[in-house]
């Protein structure tokens, strides 16, 4: 097998197409892609895959990528979405060649539509939207031609000019391409290519009251910009014949771009629909587009995900020709993998239980040393206070221990991380039977780091000093969507658990956006909106355990 064949096998199918075009000189050896979002919502993790694919493909071949807004539907668009899109692309680590607007090309699109009319390939229809749907036919039955289909080019041009002049109300007329009402591809059955919308546009103001449909605008935008490879998700595969038909029959561009489709990203426990996500925002189910439970890039950023983790994930899942669903545990794995050697540990106690070390000197506080990251010794150590009264985690004590439970229980001895061995002597309870505090004793000869080589203990637990502990608000996130018994994605009523925890003193200085590993709990980030000098709020990025099994022991 030749070296070239081996190399091609390592390429995804899109890169194979591009390399063939480069070899044949189809576009003069240039690779020019675009990311064309519609500014009608925030981008989600599925868009991240498209962003990464378009930008890294161009980079691979020394090409360029445009950021182009598909602003052909002013009713749903907002500059807030534009700002968020640009922040997302930059955060992921990409820089576009040009920032462009589809609306910049409205004059050319109008001329392209007139060219189709002059060629007898478009007509103005006065059927209602319901009638157009009815005439369209079904997947099994051909469509029926509109009575307007036989109008002359002169009549169609005059009506289209009247549409532009604002003589008709919204929905009263449309411009349709004249293709084939019996086509097995329903998208080719005289699709609507212009509609009337008396709406102010953010870019063109009130110049236009007619707007092109996406399937007509998209190929023209690509061609005007000189895009060579128009990379789309798989739902546009059935639209490709229309894409090619528009460019061929308008005929303005001798070397039209090539549309290539790939499978969109689907994740378990995740909804990939801007419409549904917008509904969650509008009805107050979530805090906003950047709610840390949302699969939006803004939400993942606020949650604490890193751009490198998302890019690695998008690279590892590859580019497929058929749709499938990826386990969200795979994305979480790459987040852990990226954070494990970058962030420092901190002691934080959830569900605290007070421990009184009865034989420890009253009024004494000492500093003990713990590592910042046991995987990275170069990160060094830090000192934390230890005294007679400490808090331990509720999960680290069991009054009646189960088999193989090696943490604290009556009569058992454990090491307090960085400090001493302690032994539980007594459980003090409140009148209602709940635990008030534990009375323990310590062995002063067992301090960590003093060369103690005596008896061993099986359990090590973490702690915070009661006198200096800092209360912090912790938000532990679960999946926003879960699967019900019927296999449907439904909202999870327990998607967030919020609690006040006790932390070691250094977390009082945490800055918004700063990440830590809370020892034995997970990775957390100081919330960029809520953390301030008065209160520290931490979002759980991801827990420590993973159900995902990476290939090649990665």
N, C-alpha and C positions, 0 to 999 in steps of 0.2 A: 504494500500500500504506500502511495507516495506521501511525502511530507505535506504537500498541499492538501491532500484528502484528509489527513489527520487533523490539520489545522482547521479545515472547514467543519469537521465534526465537532470541534470545540466551540464553534460559533453558534449563537442562537439563529433562528431562521431569518430574523430581520437583518442581522449582520451579513448573513450569507447572500441575501438579495442585494444589499448595498455593495458588497464586495464584487458581485457580478456586474453591477452597474458601473462601478469604478473601473473594472477591467475592460469593459466594453466602451468606456468613455461616454456613457449615456448623458450625463450632466456635466461633461467636461472635467470629471474627476472630483467635483465638489459634493459635499454633504451638508445640506441645510435643513434643519428641522424646526419645529415650532411647538410651543405649549400654548393651546388656545382656550383658556377657561372662559366660561360665561360668568360675568360678575353678578350673580344672583344668589350667592351664599358663600360660606367659608369652605375652603378645600378640606377634604378628608384623606385618610390614609390611602385610599384607592388612587386619588390624584397624585399622591407622593410617588407611587410606582410609575405613573405616566411622566411625571417631572423627571425622575431619575433616568428613565429610559430615553427620553428625548434628549436631555442634556448630555448624558454620558455617551450616547451613540454619536452625537456630533463631535464630542471631545475625542473619542476613539479615532476618528478619521480626520482630525484637524479641521473640523467644520464649525458651524455656528448654529445658535438656537435663538429664535425670537420668542418674546413673550407677547402674545397677541390676544387682546380681549375681544371675545365674540359678543359685541354689544348691539346685536340686531333686534333685541326685544326690550325696548326701554321701559316697559311696564314693570318688569321684575328686577331691574338693575339698580345698584346703589354704589356710591363711591366708597362706602365703608368696606364693601367686599373687595374693591380694587386694592385698597390699602392692605387688607389682610392677606390677599393673594401674594402681593409683592414681598411682604414680610416673611411669608412661608417659604417662598422660593429662595430668598436670600438666606434664611435660617438653615435650609437644607444644604446650603453651600454652593449655590449656582448663581452665575451671572449671565443675563441675557445679552444678546447682541443689540437688539432694538426692542423698544417697547412700542407696540403698535395697537391700533384700534380698527376693528372691522368697519366701523362707521366712517373711517377716513376714505374708504373705497366705495361709498354709496354712489358717487357719480359714475364710476366705472361699472358698477353692478347694474345701474339703470341702463347704461349704454349696452351692456351685455344682454339685458332683457329685451331691449329694442332690436338688437341684432337677431335674436331668436324669432321675434315677431316678424321682422322683415323676411326671414327665411321660411315663414309659415310654420314655425315650430313652437309657437306660443299663442294663446288666446285669452281674452278677458271673459270670465264666467260670472253669471249672475245667479247661479244656483246657491241656495243657502248651505251653510256648513253641514246640516243634517242631510240635505239632498246629495251633497258631494260624497259624504260617507256612504249613503245608500247606493249611489251610482258606481261606487268604487268596486263593488262586488266582494267576493270572499276568497279565501285561499283555494276553494274548490270550484268557484264559479267566476267567470270573467266579468269585468265591469261593463257598464253601459255608457255610451258616449253622451256628453252633454249637448243639448241643442245649440249651444254657443260654439261648439267645436268647429263648425263649418264657416265661421265668420272670416272675412277677408283680412289680409295683413293690414290693409289701410284702416279698416274698421277697428281691428284690435289695437293698432297704434294710437288711433284717436281716443279710444276708451281708456287706454293705459295713461295717456297724457292727462285725461280728465281725472283719473284716479289720483295722479300726482298733484293736480291742481286743487284737490280737496273737494271735488263736486259730489262725492259719494260718502255715505256714512260708513262707520266701521262695520265690516262684515257684508256690505252691500255688493261688493265686487272683489274678485281675486284674479290674479294672473296665473294661468296654469301652463306648464310645458305640455306640448302635444307630442306624446310618445306612443303608447300602445295600451289601450284599455283592456286588452286581452292578455297582457304579459303575465307570465307565472310569478314574476316578482312584483308584488303589489305596490312597491315603491315607484315603479315605472309607469303606473297607470295615471298618466297626466297629473303629476304632483303639482300642488300649489307652490309657486315660487315667489309670489309677492302677496301681501295682505295689507289692508288699510288699518292704520292705527293713529288716530288724531291725539298723539301724545308727545309731550315735550321730551327731547332727547338731551342727555347731559353733554354731549359733544357737538351735535349739529343743531341744537336748539329747536326751532320750529320750521326749519327748512324743509323737512320731509314729513309727510303724513302717510307714506307707504314705506314698508320695510320688507327686505328680502327674508325668505325663510332660510333656515340654517343649511339645508341640503343644497340650496342654490348658492348661498354666500360662501360656504366653506371652500369649495374648490377654487373659486375666484380669488379669495383671499390668499390661498396658498400660491396660486399662479402669479399673482401680482408681486408677491414677495420673493419669488424665485425659489420657493421651497422645493427640495428635491424629493424628500420622502415624508409623506404625511402619515405619521404613526397614530393610529386610532385604536380604540377598544373594540372588542369583537361585535358589539351591537351595531356597528357601522358597516359590517361586512355586506349585508344585503343592500346597503345604500351606495356601495362602491360603483355599481353600473350607472347610477345616476350621476355620481361624481365625475366619472369618465365621460358620460354623455354630455354634461354641461360644458366641459372643457373642449371636447371635440367639436361640438356644434356652435359654440360661441366663436371658437377658432382664433382668438386673439393671441394665443401663446403657442409657438411652434414646438416647445419642449415642455409639455405639461407635467406637473408633479405626479408621483405615484403614491396611491394610498395603500397602506399595509395595516392589517388589523392583528391585534394580539388579545389574549384573554385578560379581562379585567381582574382586579384583585377582589376576592371574596374571603372574608374572615369569619370564623365561628364567633358567636356571641356579639356580632357587630352588624349594624344596618348601614349600608352604603347607598344612601339616597339623600341628596341635598333637600329634597322636598320633605321627607320624613324628619330629617334633622331640624329643618326650619320649623316644623310643626312643634317639635319638642321645646324649641326656644320660645316660640310665640305663645304657647299655652303655659309656660312657666314650669314645665316638668324638670328642666335643667336650669342652671344659673345663667346660661348664655352659650354662645357658640364656643367659648373657650372653657366651658365646664370640664374639669379633668376626667369626667366619665365619657365625654364625647370622643368619637373617633376622628374628629377634625384635627388637622395639624396643629392648630392653635390650642386645642384641648390637650393633645399629647405633649405639646411643649410645656404647658402649665402643669401637667401631670408630672413632668420631670424626665420624659423620654429625651434621648439625645439624637441630634441629626445623624451622627455616625451610625448609631444602632439602626435607625430607619433605613439609611442607605445600604447598610450591610444586609439587612433583611430583604430589601428589594432586589439586591444582587443575587442573593442565595436562592430565592424562590424561582428565579429564572423567568424566561419569556415563553409562554405556551400558546398553542393555537386553539385549545379548547378550554372551556370554563371548568374550574374546580374550586373547592373551598379549602383554604389553608387554616390549620389550627392556630388560634391566636397565641397558644403557648409558644409557638416558634418565634413570633415577634417578641414576646416577653423574654425568651432565652437570649436574644441578641441584645436586649436592653441590659440584662444582668451581666452578660459577657463584656459589654462595653464599660459598665460601671465598676466592676469588681476590683480593678486595679487603679481606679481613679479617685475614689472617694474615701474619706476617713470614717472610722467607726465612732459612734457615740453611744453612751449608755442611756437608755430611755426605758422607763418602767410603766407598762400598761397594767391596769387593774392592780394597783399597788397594795402590798401587805407590809405593815410596819414590823420591823424586827428590832427588838431591844436586846443588845448584847450585855447581859447583866454583869459580867466580870470585867468589862472594858472600863477604864477610868472615866469617871464623869468629868465633863468639861474639856476633855482632850479631843483634838482633831489632828489627824496626820494626813499627809499626801501620799497616795500610792500610785504606782506607775502602771499604765496599760498601753498596749500597742495601738497605733492609729490604724494600721491595716496589716493583718498578719500575713497577707499574700505579698506585701511590698514592704520589706524591712526598712527600705530607704525613706519611707514616710515617717519613721521615728516613733517616739512614744510621747505620751502626755501624762500629766499628773491630775488626779481627781481626789477630792476629799473623802475621808473615811472617819467615822466617829461611832459613838455608842449606839446611836439610833440611825437605822438605814431603812430604805424601802427596797423590797425585792418584787419580782413579777409574780402575779397571781398564779401563772402557769408553772412557777418553780416551787410550789408547795402543794402537798397533798396530805391531808390528815390521815386518810386510809389509802396507802399507796397501792397502785396496781403492780402486777408483776413486771420486773425489769424497769422500774421507775427509780432513777438514781439521783434525783434532785432532793430537795429538803422535805423531810417528814419527821414526826416525833421519834427521837432517838438516833436519827441519822446525821452524818457529818458530811459537809460539802465544802468546797473551796469557794470563797467569794472572790471573783475574778480580780486579780491584782493585789489582793489583800491576804486574808487569813482563812484557815479552816474554822467553820462555825458548826455547832451542834444544836439541834432543836431540843430544848428541855421541856417546854411547856407551851400550850396553846391557850391564850386568854380570849374569852368570848364575850360578846355583848349579850344583854338580856334576851335578845331575839334568836340567839344561837349562832349568829354570824361571827366571824373571826375579827377580834379587835386588834390583836397583835400577837407576835410570837416572841417568846423569851428564849434566847439562845446564849451559849457560852462560846468563847473563842480560845484558841490555843496561840499564845503570843510567839511561840517558837516557829510558827508555820507561815510567816509572811512571805509572799512571793518575792523571789529574787535574792533571798538571804542564804541560799545554798542549802536549804532544808532538804534532807534526804531520808526523812523518817517514813512514817506510814503513808499510804496512798488513799485517795478517795476517788470514787468513780464520777462524781458530779461536780461541775463548775457552773455557778450562776452569777449573773451580773447584778449590779445594785446602783442606787444613787444615795448620797448622803442626805438624810432627812432635813438637816438644818439648812443646807444650801441648795436643795433641789429646786428646779425652775419648773413651774407649771406650763405646759405647752398644749395647744389644741392639735390633736392628730385626727386626720381624716383617712380612714382605711377604705379604699375603693374596691368594690366588686364589679362584675360585668354589668353594664347598663341593660343588656338584653340577655335573657336566658331562654332555653328551649322548654316548651311545655310538653305535656304527655302526647300531644298530637304532632310533635316535631316542629311546631311553629315558634318563631322568635317573638317573645313577649317581654314587656318591660319588667325588670327585676325590682320588686318593692324594697329589697335590701341592698341597693347598689352602693350605698355609702354608710359607714358606721363612724360616728364622730364621738370622740371622748377626750377628756382632760387627762394627760399623763404627766409623770414627773421625769425631768431630764437632768443630766449633769449640768453644772453651771455654765459651761462654755456655750451651750445652745442659746443662752440669753443674748449672745452677740451674733447669731445667725443672720445673714443678709438674704433678702428676697432672691430666690433662684439658686441658693446654695444647696448642694446635695450632700447627704450623709448616708451611711449604713447604720440603722439603729440595730445594735447588737442583738442577734437572734430573731429580729422581727422583719426586716426588709430594708429596701432602699427608699429614702424619703427626700423630699425637696421642700424648702421653705417657700410657701405659696407666694408668687410674685405680686398678687393683688392684696392679700390679707395680712401678710407679715409686716410688722412695723415695730417701732421701739416699745410700744405698749403690749403687743401680743405677738407671739410666734405661732404660726399655723403651718403644719407640715402635712403634705399630701404623700400618701404611699405611692411610690412610682411602681414598684413591683415587689412581691414578696421574695423570699430567699429560695424557695423550693420550686423546681421546674418539673413538669410532666413531659416536656419535650426532650427527645433523645436525638441529639445532633449526629449527623453522619460523620464517619471518619474520626470518631472520638473528639470532635471539635468542641 
